[in-house]
């Protein structure tokens, strides 16, 4: 107990010490998340957890600690708007066994490990698009400075119908019961309203709904709409009244269009959308979060370790996981707004950059998805850009990511809220 308290005190003192000083970052190249034109030889002034100024040239205010990134490319901290913070890689874990043998407390420890890994990869903010009480606890622990991780906006259990993509009992012995397994089940508009309010009471600041079937779940069809229009509208209206945005897991075009008309803020996956679907999304200002990474990850698992996946889902993965890449250029051509999401917990969150550019995005457009676009979707004007008044959430890579997208997987420097968590390619003492 004494050792744990000493460790917590040491981390708090280290973080407070770093924030107590004025700092200036000398950036060799700056991509600020707002302009498509990089700047060279720029100074970023930081006081406590905020950026106070961005100035041309290398200046050093009296008393400021200098962080020399004069040979690096500096960018805003990345934002992943679709994570499941405690989700394990499907190629390494038996999904069903893990689900029925681990408690929320067990998952909270996984959350903490994977959250730290995300931060070290340069992701300083994220939306957890469907978890449980463990996700809320980890978010609060990060906010309180107890553990390292991204700023989190958290949804609890995704809301959807009995036997839908979010029903934990699908494929299991019908006699099995768990107190929390009905936390996301909505079969009427009234249930949707109640569940949204309950989730807000339990600490959610985001709502996730499941209007269509899914791929990594047993017994449902990803090409079917499973929530009624009225159920979706009730969930969205209630969430918006409470100041929460709504992310919607959807694949087929007709279900996407119904959810967009119901007012969802983002369509997650959107894999089978048509030109008409994207036109509607653009007209309504609805974001697409394509999550190309998760399809790569699950396709590999279905090909190499199908026995680890949820029963009956490997065939669905093999039949559907290559389609999002094929459809993505259609989304680009439409001009729909796109935000950055991976659908991962454990794993490489920078992979989406490569997949977005392979699908036709320029590297700068991909950076915008993970900075200003994702900040806009979350609804925060404090993240997503290097600008006076924003949080000092800053990352750097050694080379030029506009010429080599592999640089996104070589993050050498991470600052979150003025605290340096990674420097010279290694975790700092604050994160050890």
C-alpha positions in Angstrom: 0.0 0.0 0.0 2.8 2.4 0.9 4.7 1.6 -2.3 1.6 2.2 -4.4 1.0 5.5 -2.7 4.6 6.6 -3.2 4.3 5.7 -6.9 1.2 7.8 -7.3 2.8 10.7 -5.4 5.9 10.5 -7.6 3.8 10.5 -10.8 1.7 13.4 -9.6 4.8 15.4 -8.6 6.5 14.7 -12.0 3.4 15.8 -13.9 2.9 18.9 -11.8 6.6 19.8 -12.1 6.4 19.6 -15.8 3.3 21.8 -15.9 4.8 24.3 -13.4 7.3 25.5 -16.0 6.8 27.6 -19.1 8.0 25.6 -22.1 8.8 26.4 -25.7 9.0 23.8 -28.4 11.2 24.6 -31.4 9.5 22.9 -34.3 11.5 22.3 -37.5 8.3 21.8 -39.4 4.9 22.4 -38.1 1.6 20.9 -39.4 -0.9 22.7 -37.2 -4.0 20.7 -38.0 -5.7 23.8 -39.4 -3.8 24.8 -42.5 -2.8 22.6 -45.4 0.5 24.5 -45.7 3.2 23.4 -43.3 5.4 26.0 -41.6 9.1 25.8 -40.9 11.1 27.0 -37.9 8.3 27.7 -35.5 8.1 28.2 -31.7 5.2 26.8 -29.7 4.9 28.5 -26.3 3.2 26.4 -23.6 2.1 27.5 -20.1 0.8 24.8 -17.8 -1.5 22.7 -20.0 -2.3 25.2 -22.7 -0.6 26.6 -25.8 -0.2 30.4 -25.3 1.3 31.4 -28.7 2.7 30.0 -32.0 5.5 32.3 -33.3 7.7 32.3 -36.4 11.3 31.6 -35.8 13.1 30.0 -32.8 12.4 32.2 -29.8 13.1 31.5 -26.2 11.2 33.5 -23.6 13.0 34.1 -20.4 12.7 31.2 -18.0 11.1 28.8 -20.5 12.3 25.3 -20.8 13.3 24.6 -24.4 12.2 21.3 -26.1 14.3 21.0 -29.3 12.3 19.4 -32.1 14.1 21.5 -34.7 14.8 18.5 -36.9 11.3 16.9 -36.5 7.8 17.4 -37.9 5.5 18.5 -35.2 1.7 18.0 -35.3 -1.3 18.1 -32.9 -1.9 15.0 -30.8 -3.8 12.5 -32.8 -7.5 11.7 -32.1 -9.1 8.2 -32.6 -12.9 8.6 -32.5 -13.7 4.9 -32.5 -11.9 2.8 -30.0 -12.9 0.1 -27.5 -10.2 0.8 -25.0 -10.0 -2.7 -23.5 -10.5 -4.7 -26.7 -7.9 -7.3 -27.3 -6.5 -8.2 -30.7 -8.7 -11.0 -32.2 -5.7 -13.0 -33.4 -4.3 -13.3 -29.8 -7.4 -13.9 -27.7 -10.3 -16.4 -27.7 -13.2 -13.9 -27.8 -15.9 -16.1 -26.2 -13.6 -17.5 -23.5 -12.4 -14.0 -22.6 -15.9 -12.6 -22.5 -17.2 -15.2 -20.0 -14.1 -15.5 -17.8 -13.2 -11.9 -17.2 -15.0 -9.3 -15.0 -15.3 -5.5 -15.5 -12.4 -5.2 -13.0 -10.2 -7.5 -15.1 -11.1 -5.4 -18.2 -10.2 -2.2 -16.4 -6.6 -3.4 -16.1 -6.6 -4.1 -19.8 -8.0 -0.7 -20.4 -5.2 1.0 -18.5 -2.5 -0.9 -20.4 -4.0 -0.3 -23.8 -4.7 3.4 -23.0 -1.0 3.9 -22.1 0.0 2.2 -25.4 -2.3 4.6 -27.4 -0.8 7.6 -25.7 2.7 6.4 -26.6 1.6 6.0 -30.2 0.7 9.7 -30.2 -3.1 9.5 -29.6 -3.9 12.1 -27.0 -7.7 12.0 -27.3 -10.2 9.2 -28.2 -13.8 8.2 -28.1 -14.5 4.8 -26.6 -17.4 3.8 -28.8 -19.0 1.1 -26.5 -17.7 -0.3 -23.3 -18.8 -0.6 -19.7 -18.3 0.8 -16.2 -14.6 -0.1 -16.6 -14.3 2.5 -19.5 -15.8 5.2 -17.3 -13.5 4.3 -14.4 -10.4 4.4 -16.6 -11.4 7.7 -18.2 -11.8 9.2 -14.7 -8.5 7.8 -13.5 -6.8 9.4 -16.5 -8.5 12.7 -15.8 -7.4 12.5 -12.2 -3.8 11.9 -13.2 -3.7 8.4 -11.6 -2.7 6.6 -14.9 -1.5 7.7 -18.3 -3.8 7.7 -21.4 -5.7 9.8 -23.9 -8.5 12.1 -23.0 -11.5 9.9 -23.3 -15.1 10.5 -24.3 -16.9 7.3 -23.3 -20.0 5.4 -24.4 -21.3 2.6 -22.3 -22.9 -0.5 -23.7 -24.0 0.1 -27.4 -27.8 0.3 -27.6 -29.5 -2.2 -29.9 -32.2 -4.8 -30.1 -32.4 -8.3 -28.7 -30.4 -10.7 -30.9 -28.7 -7.7 -32.5 -25.0 -6.9 -32.9 -24.8 -5.7 -29.3 -26.6 -8.5 -27.6 -24.0 -10.2 -25.4 -26.1 -13.4 -25.1 -26.2 -14.3 -28.8 -24.5 -17.6 -29.4 -24.3 -18.5 -25.8 -26.2 -21.0 -23.7 -29.6 -19.3 -23.3 -29.6 -20.2 -19.6 -26.6 -18.0 -19.0 -27.4 -14.7 -17.2 -25.4 -11.7 -16.1 -26.6 -8.6 -14.4 -25.0 -6.3 -17.0 -25.9 -8.1 -20.2 -29.2 -6.2 -20.7 -27.6 -2.8 -20.1 -27.7 -2.1 -23.9 -30.9 -3.9 -25.0 -33.6 -1.6 -26.4 -36.7 -3.1 -28.1 -39.0 0.0 -28.0 -38.6 3.7 -28.3 -39.4 4.1 -24.6 -36.6 1.6 -23.7 -34.2 3.7 -25.9 -35.1 6.9 -24.0 -34.6 5.2 -20.6 -31.3 3.5 -21.5 -29.8 6.8 -22.8 -30.7 8.5 -19.5 -29.4 5.6 -17.5 -26.1 5.7 -19.4 -25.8 9.4 -18.7 -26.4 8.7 -15.0 -23.6 6.1 -15.1 -21.1 8.5 -16.6 -21.4 8.2 -20.3 -20.7 11.3 -22.3 -21.3 9.7 -25.7 -24.1 7.3 -26.9 -23.5 4.4 -29.3 -26.4 2.7 -31.1 -26.4 -0.4 -33.3 -29.0 0.1 -36.0 -27.8 -2.8 -38.2 -26.4 -6.2 -37.7 -22.6 -6.7 -37.4 -19.8 -9.0 -38.6 -18.0 -10.0 -35.4 -21.2 -11.2 -33.7 -23.0 -14.5 -33.8 -26.4 -14.9 -35.5 -27.1 -11.4 -36.9 -26.8 -10.1 -40.5 -24.8 -7.0 -41.3 -27.0 -6.2 -44.3 -30.2 -5.9 -42.2 -31.6 -2.9 -40.3 -32.4 -4.2 -36.8 -33.5 -1.0 -34.9 -36.7 0.6 -35.9 -36.7 4.2 -37.1 -38.7 5.2 -34.0 -36.2 3.5 -31.7 -33.3 5.4 -33.3 -35.1 8.7 -33.2 -35.9 8.3 -29.5 -32.3 7.5 -28.7 -30.9 10.4 -30.7 -33.3 13.0 -29.5 -32.8 12.0 -25.8 -29.0 12.0 -26.2 -29.0 15.4 -27.8 -31.3 16.8 -25.1 -28.6 15.7 -22.6 -25.8 17.2 -24.6 -24.4 13.9 -25.9 -23.5 13.0 -29.4 -24.6 9.7 -31.0 -22.3 7.4 -33.0 -24.1 4.7 -35.0 -22.6 1.3 -36.0 -24.2 0.7 -39.5 -23.3 -1.2 -42.6 -26.2 -1.2 -45.2 -27.3 1.8 -47.2 -31.0 1.8 -46.2 -30.1 1.6 -42.5 -27.5 4.4 -42.8 -30.1 6.6 -44.5 -32.6 5.9 -41.7 -30.1 6.7 -39.0 -29.0 9.9 -40.7 -32.6 11.1 -41.0 -32.9 10.3 -37.3 -30.1 12.7 -36.6 -27.0 10.6 -35.7 -23.8 12.6 -35.5 -21.6 9.9 -37.1 -21.9 6.7 -39.1 -19.3 4.2 -37.9 -18.1 1.8 -40.7 -20.8 2.6 -43.3 -19.3 -0.2 -45.5 -22.2 -0.8 -47.9 -23.1 2.9 -48.5 -24.1 4.1 -51.9 -23.6 7.4 -53.8 -27.0 8.4 -52.7 -26.2 7.5 -49.0 -23.1 9.6 -49.0 -25.0 12.5 -50.6 -27.5 12.4 -47.8 -24.8 12.3 -45.2 -23.1 15.3 -46.8 -26.3 17.2 -46.9 -27.0 16.5 -43.2 -23.4 17.1 -42.1 -23.1 13.6 -40.8 -19.5 12.3 -40.3 -18.3 9.0 -41.7 -15.8 7.0 -39.5 -14.6 4.3 -41.9 -12.5 2.2 -39.4 -10.6 0.5 -42.2 -8.1 -0.8 -39.6 -10.5 -3.2 -37.9 -11.4 -4.9 -41.1 -7.7 -5.6 -41.9 -7.2 -6.9 -38.4 -10.2 -9.2 -38.4 -9.7 -10.4 -41.9 -6.2 -11.6 -40.9 -7.6 -13.3 -37.8 -10.4 -15.0 -39.8 -7.8 -16.2 -42.3 -5.2 -17.4 -39.8 -6.9 -18.0 -36.4 -10.7 -18.5 -37.1 -11.0 -20.7 -34.0 -10.4 -17.6 -31.8 -13.3 -15.6 -33.2 -16.9 -15.6 -31.9 -18.7 -18.8 -33.1 -19.9 -18.6 -36.7 -18.3 -15.2 -37.5 -15.1 -16.1 -39.4 -17.2 -16.7 -42.6 -18.8 -13.3 -42.2 -15.4 -11.7 -41.8 -14.0 -13.3 -45.0 -17.1 -12.4 -46.9 -17.3 -8.7 -45.8 -14.0 -7.4 -44.6 -12.5 -6.5 -48.0 -15.6 -4.4 -49.0 -14.9 -1.2 -47.0 -11.6 -0.6 -48.8 -13.4 -1.0 -52.1 -16.1 1.4 -51.1 -13.9 4.0 -49.5 -13.0 5.9 -52.7 -16.7 6.5 -53.3 -16.9 8.2 -49.9 -13.9 10.4 -50.8 -15.4 11.4 -54.1 -18.7 12.4 -52.4 -17.1 15.0 -50.2 -18.6 13.6 -47.0 -16.9 14.6 -43.8 -14.5 11.9 -42.5 -13.0 11.4 -39.0 -10.3 9.0 -37.9 -11.2 5.7 -36.2 -9.7 2.3 -35.8 -12.1 0.3 -33.7 -9.2 -1.0 -31.8 -8.1 -1.1 -28.1 -4.9 -3.2 -28.2 -2.9 -2.8 -31.4 -1.5 -0.2 -33.8 -3.7 2.8 -34.0 -1.5 4.5 -36.6 -2.4 1.9 -39.2 -5.4 3.9 -40.3 -3.2 6.6 -41.8 -1.7 4.1 -44.2 -5.1 2.7 -45.1 -6.7 6.1 -45.7 -3.9 7.1 -48.0 -4.0 3.8 -49.8 -7.7 4.5 -50.4 -7.0 7.8 -52.1 -6.5 10.4 -49.4 -3.5 12.7 -49.4 -1.3 12.4 -46.2 -2.4 16.0 -45.3 -6.1 15.0 -45.6 -5.4 11.9 -43.4 -3.8 14.2 -40.8 -6.9 16.4 -40.9 -9.2 13.4 -40.2 -7.2 12.7 -37.0 -7.0 16.3 -35.9 -9.4 19.0 -36.8 -12.2 16.7 -38.1 -12.1 14.4 -35.1 -12.1 17.4 -32.7 -15.1 18.8 -34.6 -17.0 15.5 -34.4 -16.2 15.2 -30.6 -17.4 18.8 -30.2 -14.2 20.2 -28.6 -12.4 23.4 -29.5 -9.6 22.6 -27.1 -8.0 19.7 -29.0 -7.1 18.9 -32.7 -4.9 21.9 -33.5 -1.7 23.7 -32.5 -3.2 27.1 -31.7 -3.2 29.5 -28.8 -5.9 28.5 -26.3 -5.8 24.8 -27.1 -4.5 22.0 -24.9 -0.8 21.5 -25.4 -1.4 18.1 -27.0 1.6 17.8 -29.4 3.4 14.9 -31.2 6.4 14.8 -33.4 7.9 12.3 -35.9 11.5 12.3 -37.1 10.8 12.6 -40.9 8.3 14.0 -43.3 4.9 12.3 -43.0 3.6 14.1 -46.2 6.2 12.1 -48.1 6.4 8.9 -46.0 3.2 7.8 -44.2 5.3 5.3 -42.4 6.3 8.2 -40.2 3.0 8.0 -38.3 4.2 4.8 -36.8 7.5 6.4 -35.7 6.2 8.9 -33.1 9.2 10.1 -31.2 7.6 12.8 -29.0 4.3 13.0 -27.2 3.1 15.8 -25.0 -0.4 15.8 -23.5 -1.6 18.8 -21.6 1.9 20.2 -21.3 3.3 16.9 -19.8 5.9 15.1 -21.9 5.1 11.3 -22.0 7.5 10.3 -24.8 10.8 11.9 -25.8 13.6 10.8 -28.2 11.4 7.7 -29.1 11.1 6.5 -25.5 8.6 6.8 -22.6 9.6 9.5 -20.1 9.8 9.0 -16.3 6.3 10.3 -16.0 5.0 7.3 -17.9 7.1 4.5 -16.4 
